[in-house]
Amino acid sequence: MSETSDDIVRDVVEAVRQVLIQRGDPSPAVDTDSAMGNPTSWDSLAFVEIFVSVSQHFGLDVSDDDAIHFMSVREIAEFVGSRR
């Protein structure tokens, strides 16, 4: 069974939350509209970890050039959906 768009968004939200929690934000507010800088713990270092985490979670081979798609939860989910 393939993942739906809602499943992908849910998994992306959780992947971002987990990275931010591991980086010390005990309760990051992450939703579909979250993006780099909102929550504030989503900084440039978290960006790199999110990029790696999402790539691994979804089993995607993502190039550095694809990083432009990792600026918001919505963009990440759309990118992942286009690769599935």
Buried (B, 14 or more C-beta within 10 A) or exposed (E): EEBEEEEBBBBBBEBBBBBBBEBEBEEBEBEEEBBBEEBEBBEEEBBEBBBEBBBEBBEBEBEEEBEEBBBBBBBBBBBBBEBE
